[in-house]
Amino acid sequence: MTSNDDKASGRGLAASIMTAAMLLPGVQAHAETPPANGSITLGYLNYKDSQSGLDRITVHSPSVAITAPVAGVWSIGASLVSDDVSGASPRYHTAISGASHMQDHRTAGDASATRYFERGTVTVGAAYSTEHDYVSRALSLQGSLESESKNTTWTVGIGHADDRIDPVNKIVSNEKKRTSSLLLGVTQVLTANDIAQLTLTHGQGEGYFSDPYKALDNRPRSRNETTLLARWNHHLASTGGTSRLSYRYYRDSFGVRGHTLGAEYVQPLSQGWTVTPELRLYSQSAASFYYDPLYDAKLGAPFPPGYNGSGYMSADQRLSGFGAATLGLKVSKQLDKLWSIDVKASVYQQRGSWRLFHDGSPGLDALRAQTIQIAINRQW
């Protein structure tokens, strides 16, 4: 078996084409006017990561998403994704054992309805995800309001997720995790060529946050998370392209502090082609209870120095201090008025030595990942 964190990590790095815009559980970003046409999008995602020459997690993820206008003032949307996850994950740090091999399947869907008003929107949404040892349910409500000049848009949203964890190794049984989130945002038209957005999200979670499939993993039963996201889009009249820059700051009560810089450039070409190169840099500090791979002289691995069997601790590499970089390229083609296709490939690498400003966690193998996404869209 592998951990829910490992499976989630693979899906996170290779986030579904249709659900990448989600801001709160069950909520997707919406425009301020009803869509003129309905659309259906068929997608496929392939994700694979590796470490020290060892293939780890592989994800195959077909998906479908539908949006449709209703009665001129409503729109509805829904998506469905099916993940097949297989491979091996470390039981602690980067140590792989034969027992870590796993095969799992996840099915997830979400639906939303949006009501459009003269100067705003209201969206209600729901999401459901199930796999053999994890079930998640979420509800959300989001609203937006435009200024009279339509140059400023304020957004507020709330969401709640209720998860049930029932691992096959029976470390725990029928555990719960509940998370409530609040989102506040503002989007401002700066000039004819510039738009800026600032979004603050805060979540409070209670319940089981430990990883039942990792050795000696004991985490607090509460986790508060705060994210500040700033975006700036600039249109270049000389080339017809648009640059998209972003900065994201993340902090949580585990002690993790994360910084993400993102940049992409959307360049339309002739005959309906568009190319979008992407660069993303990430750096985070280690959780306060993460311990480095310096094992007890008497007990050996995976016991940390001075281990006494009590207190919070984790050897999960994703809670370590590290830096990471993602390079991606998306190519789009508008086939005709109704059909379009997107293909995107990206590579990711994570190393402790790449942490910015401070030393990263030592003794960990580099983690590498690659993602391929394909989406075909049909409007009607």
C-alpha positions as CSV (number, residue, x, y, z in Angstrom):
1,M,0.0,0.0,0.0
2,T,0.9,3.6,-0.2
3,S,-0.2,6.7,1.7
4,N,-3.0,9.0,0.9
5,D,-0.4,11.8,0.9
6,D,1.6,10.1,-1.8
7,K,-1.5,9.5,-3.9
8,A,-2.6,13.1,-3.4
9,S,0.9,14.4,-4.2
10,G,0.7,12.7,-7.6
11,R,-2.6,14.1,-8.3
12,G,-1.6,17.5,-7.0
13,L,1.4,17.8,-9.3
14,A,-0.6,16.5,-12.2
15,A,-3.8,18.3,-11.3
16,S,-6.8,17.4,-13.5
17,I,-7.3,19.8,-16.5
18,M,-10.9,20.3,-15.5
19,T,-10.4,20.9,-11.8
20,A,-7.2,23.0,-11.7
21,A,-9.2,26.2,-11.2
22,M,-10.8,25.1,-7.9
23,L,-10.4,27.6,-5.1
24,L,-12.4,25.9,-2.4
25,P,-13.7,22.3,-2.2
26,G,-16.4,21.9,-4.8
27,V,-16.0,25.5,-6.2
28,Q,-14.7,26.4,-9.6
29,A,-13.8,29.9,-10.9
30,H,-16.6,31.4,-13.1
31,A,-16.8,34.4,-15.4
32,E,-19.0,37.3,-14.6
33,T,-21.3,36.7,-17.6
34,P,-23.2,33.6,-18.6
35,P,-21.4,31.4,-21.2
36,A,-22.7,32.0,-24.7
37,N,-22.4,28.3,-25.5
38,G,-22.3,24.9,-23.8
39,S,-19.1,22.8,-23.9
40,I,-17.9,19.3,-23.2
41,T,-14.2,18.5,-22.6
42,L,-12.7,15.1,-22.6
43,G,-9.3,14.9,-20.9
44,Y,-6.5,12.5,-20.1
45,L,-3.7,12.9,-17.7
46,N,-0.6,10.7,-17.2
47,Y,1.7,11.4,-14.2
48,K,4.8,9.5,-13.3
49,D,7.5,10.2,-10.6
50,S,10.8,8.5,-9.8
51,Q,13.6,8.6,-7.3
52,S,17.2,7.3,-7.5
53,G,16.4,5.3,-10.7
54,L,13.3,3.8,-9.1
55,D,9.9,4.3,-10.6
56,R,7.5,5.3,-7.9
57,I,3.9,6.6,-8.4
58,T,2.1,6.4,-11.8
59,V,-1.3,8.0,-12.4
60,H,-3.6,7.5,-15.4
61,S,-6.5,9.9,-15.2
62,P,-9.3,10.2,-17.9
63,S,-11.9,12.9,-17.2
64,V,-14.9,14.7,-18.7
65,A,-16.4,18.1,-17.9
66,I,-19.6,19.8,-19.1
67,T,-20.8,23.4,-18.8
68,A,-24.1,24.7,-20.2
69,P,-26.0,28.0,-20.1
70,V,-29.6,27.8,-18.8
71,A,-32.4,30.4,-19.3
72,G,-29.9,33.2,-20.1
73,V,-29.1,33.9,-16.4
74,W,-27.8,30.5,-15.2
75,S,-25.0,28.1,-16.0
76,I,-24.4,24.6,-14.7
77,G,-21.2,22.6,-14.7
78,A,-20.1,19.2,-13.8
79,S,-16.9,17.1,-14.0
80,L,-16.0,13.5,-13.5
81,V,-12.4,12.1,-13.1
82,S,-11.2,8.5,-12.7
83,D,-7.7,8.0,-11.3
84,D,-5.7,4.7,-11.5
85,V,-2.8,5.0,-9.2
86,S,0.0,2.4,-8.9
87,G,3.6,2.1,-7.9
88,A,5.7,2.3,-4.7
89,S,6.2,5.0,-2.1
90,P,8.6,5.4,0.8
91,R,7.6,4.1,4.2
92,Y,9.9,6.8,5.7
93,H,12.2,9.3,4.0
94,T,13.2,7.8,0.7
95,A,13.3,4.1,1.8
96,I,11.3,1.8,-0.4
97,S,10.3,-1.7,0.7
98,G,8.4,-4.5,-1.1
99,A,5.4,-3.9,1.2
100,S,5.0,-0.4,-0.3
101,H,3.8,-1.5,-3.7
102,M,0.2,-0.5,-4.2
103,Q,-2.7,-0.4,-6.7
104,D,-5.6,2.0,-6.1
105,H,-8.5,3.6,-7.9
106,R,-10.2,6.9,-7.2
107,T,-13.4,8.3,-8.7
108,A,-14.3,12.0,-8.1
109,G,-16.9,14.3,-9.4
110,D,-18.2,17.8,-8.7
111,A,-21.1,19.9,-9.8
112,S,-22.0,23.6,-9.6
113,A,-24.8,26.0,-10.5
114,T,-24.2,29.7,-11.0
115,R,-26.8,32.5,-11.1
116,Y,-25.7,35.6,-12.9
117,F,-26.9,39.1,-12.0
118,E,-26.3,42.5,-13.5
119,R,-23.2,43.1,-11.3
120,G,-22.4,39.7,-9.8
121,T,-22.8,36.0,-9.4
122,V,-23.7,33.4,-6.8
123,T,-22.4,29.8,-7.2
124,V,-23.2,26.7,-5.2
125,G,-21.1,23.6,-5.6
126,A,-20.7,20.0,-4.3
127,A,-17.9,17.5,-4.7
128,Y,-17.5,13.8,-3.9
129,S,-14.4,11.6,-4.1
130,T,-14.1,7.9,-3.2
131,E,-11.4,5.3,-3.1
132,H,-11.1,2.0,-1.1
133,D,-9.7,3.6,2.0
134,Y,-10.7,7.3,1.7
135,V,-14.0,9.1,1.1
136,S,-14.4,12.9,0.8
137,R,-17.5,15.1,0.5
138,A,-17.5,18.9,0.1
139,L,-20.0,21.7,-0.2
140,S,-19.4,25.3,-1.1
141,L,-20.9,28.7,-1.7
142,Q,-19.2,31.6,-3.6
143,G,-20.4,35.0,-4.6
144,S,-18.9,37.9,-6.6
145,L,-19.8,41.6,-7.0
146,E,-18.6,44.1,-9.6
147,S,-18.2,47.8,-9.1
148,E,-20.4,50.1,-11.2
149,S,-17.4,50.8,-13.5
150,K,-16.9,47.0,-13.9
151,N,-13.2,47.6,-13.2
152,T,-13.2,45.9,-9.8
153,T,-14.7,42.6,-8.7
154,W,-14.9,41.4,-5.1
155,T,-15.2,37.7,-4.3
156,V,-16.1,35.8,-1.2
157,G,-16.5,32.1,-0.7
158,I,-17.0,29.4,2.0
159,G,-16.5,25.7,1.8
160,H,-16.6,22.6,4.0
161,A,-15.0,19.2,3.4
162,D,-15.8,16.1,5.4
163,D,-13.4,13.1,4.9
164,R,-13.4,9.5,6.2
165,I,-10.2,7.5,6.5
166,D,-10.3,3.7,6.9
167,P,-6.8,2.3,6.0
168,V,-6.5,-1.4,5.0
169,N,-3.7,-1.9,7.6
170,K,-6.2,-1.1,10.4
171,I,-3.8,1.3,12.1
172,V,-7.0,3.3,12.6
173,S,-10.6,2.7,11.7
174,N,-13.3,5.0,10.5
175,E,-11.3,8.2,11.3
176,K,-12.6,11.6,10.4
177,K,-11.1,14.8,9.0
178,R,-13.2,18.0,8.6
179,T,-12.0,21.2,7.0
180,S,-13.7,24.6,6.7
181,S,-12.4,27.3,4.3
182,L,-13.0,31.0,3.7
183,L,-11.9,32.8,0.6
184,L,-11.7,36.6,0.0
185,G,-10.5,38.1,-3.3
186,V,-10.4,41.2,-5.4
187,T,-9.7,41.5,-9.1
188,Q,-8.8,44.9,-10.5
189,V,-8.5,46.1,-14.1
190,L,-5.5,48.4,-14.0
191,T,-5.2,49.5,-17.6
192,A,-6.5,48.3,-21.0
193,N,-3.7,45.7,-20.9
194,D,-3.3,44.8,-17.2
195,I,-5.4,42.9,-14.7
196,A,-4.4,42.1,-11.1
197,Q,-5.9,39.8,-8.6
198,L,-5.3,39.2,-4.9
199,T,-6.9,36.2,-3.1
200,L,-6.7,35.2,0.6
201,T,-7.8,31.7,1.6
202,H,-7.9,30.4,5.2
203,G,-8.7,26.9,6.2
204,Q,-9.2,25.2,9.6
205,G,-9.1,21.4,9.8
206,E,-9.7,19.0,12.7
207,G,-9.3,15.2,12.8
208,Y,-6.9,12.6,11.5
209,F,-3.9,14.2,9.6
210,S,-1.3,11.4,10.2
211,D,-0.3,9.0,7.4
212,P,-1.3,5.4,8.4
213,Y,1.0,3.9,5.8
214,K,4.2,5.6,7.0
215,A,6.4,4.4,9.9
216,L,6.3,6.5,13.1
217,D,4.0,9.1,11.5
218,N,2.2,11.0,14.2
219,R,0.8,14.5,13.4
220,P,-1.4,17.0,15.3
221,R,-5.1,16.5,15.0
222,S,-5.6,20.1,13.8
223,R,-4.2,22.0,10.9
224,N,-4.8,25.6,10.0
225,E,-3.7,26.8,6.6
226,T,-3.5,30.3,5.1
227,T,-2.7,31.1,1.5
228,L,-2.1,34.5,-0.2
229,L,-2.1,34.5,-3.9
230,A,-1.3,37.5,-6.2
231,R,-1.6,37.4,-10.0
232,W,-0.9,39.9,-12.7
233,N,-1.8,39.4,-16.4
234,H,-0.3,41.8,-19.0
235,H,-1.2,41.9,-22.6
236,L,1.5,42.8,-25.1
237,A,0.0,44.6,-28.0
238,S,3.2,44.3,-30.1
239,T,3.0,40.4,-30.1
240,G,-0.6,39.7,-29.3
241,G,0.6,37.6,-26.4
242,T,-0.2,37.7,-22.7
243,S,2.2,37.2,-19.7
244,R,0.8,35.7,-16.5
245,L,2.8,36.2,-13.4
246,S,1.9,34.9,-9.9
247,Y,3.2,34.7,-6.4
248,R,1.8,32.4,-3.7
249,Y,2.6,32.5,0.0
250,Y,1.5,29.5,2.2
251,R,1.8,28.9,5.9
252,D,0.2,26.4,8.2
253,S,0.2,25.4,11.9
254,F,2.5,22.5,11.1
255,G,5.3,25.0,10.6
256,V,5.5,24.8,6.9
257,R,6.1,28.1,5.0
258,G,6.0,28.0,1.3
259,H,6.7,30.4,-1.6
260,T,5.7,29.8,-5.2
261,L,6.7,32.0,-8.2
262,G,4.9,31.3,-11.4
263,A,5.3,32.6,-14.9
264,E,3.7,31.7,-18.2
265,Y,3.4,33.4,-21.6
266,V,0.4,32.8,-23.9
267,Q,1.3,33.4,-27.5
268,P,-1.3,33.1,-30.3
269,L,0.0,32.1,-33.7
270,S,-1.5,31.8,-37.1
271,Q,-4.1,29.2,-38.1
272,G,-5.5,28.8,-34.6
273,W,-2.3,27.7,-32.9
274,T,-1.3,28.9,-29.4
275,V,1.8,28.1,-27.4
276,T,2.2,28.6,-23.7
277,P,5.6,28.0,-22.0
278,E,5.5,27.8,-18.2
279,L,8.0,28.1,-15.3
280,R,7.2,27.6,-11.6
281,L,9.6,27.8,-8.7
282,Y,8.7,26.6,-5.2
283,S,10.5,26.6,-1.8
284,Q,9.3,25.5,1.6
285,S,10.5,25.1,5.2
286,A,10.1,21.8,7.0
287,A,7.3,21.0,9.4
288,S,8.2,21.5,13.0
289,F,7.9,17.8,13.7
290,Y,9.7,16.5,10.6
291,Y,13.0,14.7,11.4
292,D,16.0,14.3,9.1
293,P,17.3,10.8,8.2
294,L,19.9,10.6,11.0
295,Y,18.8,7.4,12.7
296,D,19.2,6.3,16.3
297,A,22.6,4.6,16.9
298,K,21.0,1.7,18.8
299,L,17.5,1.4,17.2
300,G,18.6,2.2,13.7
301,A,16.1,3.2,10.9
302,P,13.6,4.7,10.9
303,F,13.9,5.9,14.5
304,P,15.0,9.5,15.0
305,P,17.8,10.3,17.5
306,G,16.4,10.3,21.1
307,Y,13.3,8.4,20.1
308,N,11.0,7.8,23.1
309,G,7.7,6.8,21.4
310,S,5.8,10.0,22.2
311,G,5.3,13.4,20.6
312,Y,4.7,14.4,17.1
313,M,7.0,13.2,14.3
314,S,7.0,12.5,10.6
315,A,9.6,11.3,8.1
316,D,7.4,12.2,5.1
317,Q,9.6,13.9,2.5
318,R,6.8,16.2,1.5
319,L,7.0,17.8,5.0
320,S,10.8,18.4,4.6
321,G,12.5,21.6,3.7
322,F,13.1,21.7,-0.1
323,G,13.0,23.6,-3.3
324,A,11.4,22.6,-6.6
325,A,11.1,23.7,-10.2
326,T,8.5,22.9,-12.9
327,L,9.0,23.5,-16.6
328,G,6.0,23.1,-18.9
329,L,4.8,23.7,-22.4
330,K,1.2,23.8,-23.6
331,V,0.2,23.8,-27.3
332,S,-3.4,24.5,-28.3
333,K,-5.1,24.3,-31.7
334,Q,-8.5,25.8,-32.6
335,L,-9.6,23.3,-35.2
336,D,-12.8,25.2,-36.2
337,K,-15.5,27.3,-34.5
338,L,-16.6,24.3,-32.3
339,W,-13.6,22.1,-31.8
340,S,-10.3,22.7,-30.0
341,I,-7.5,20.5,-28.6
342,D,-4.8,21.2,-25.9
343,V,-1.6,19.2,-25.2
344,K,0.6,20.0,-22.3
345,A,3.8,18.4,-21.0
346,S,5.7,19.3,-17.9
347,V,8.7,18.1,-15.8
348,Y,9.2,18.6,-12.1
349,Q,12.2,18.2,-9.8
350,Q,12.5,18.5,-6.0
351,R,15.7,18.8,-4.0
352,G,16.6,19.7,-0.5
353,S,19.5,21.8,-1.7
354,W,17.2,24.0,-3.8
355,R,15.4,25.6,-0.9
356,L,15.7,29.3,-1.1
357,F,17.2,31.6,1.7
358,H,18.0,28.7,4.1
359,D,19.4,25.2,4.0
360,G,17.0,22.4,3.0
361,S,16.6,19.1,4.7
362,P,19.6,16.8,4.1
363,G,19.9,13.2,3.1
364,L,17.0,13.0,0.8
365,D,17.0,11.7,-2.8
366,A,15.9,14.1,-5.5
367,L,12.2,13.5,-6.6
368,R,11.5,13.8,-10.3
369,A,8.1,13.8,-12.1
370,Q,6.7,14.2,-15.5
371,T,3.1,15.0,-16.6
372,I,1.3,14.8,-19.9
373,Q,-2.2,16.3,-20.3
374,I,-4.5,16.1,-23.4
375,A,-7.9,17.8,-23.6
376,I,-10.4,17.9,-26.5
377,N,-13.2,20.5,-26.3
378,R,-16.4,20.7,-28.3
379,Q,-18.8,23.6,-28.0
380,W,-22.4,23.7,-29.0
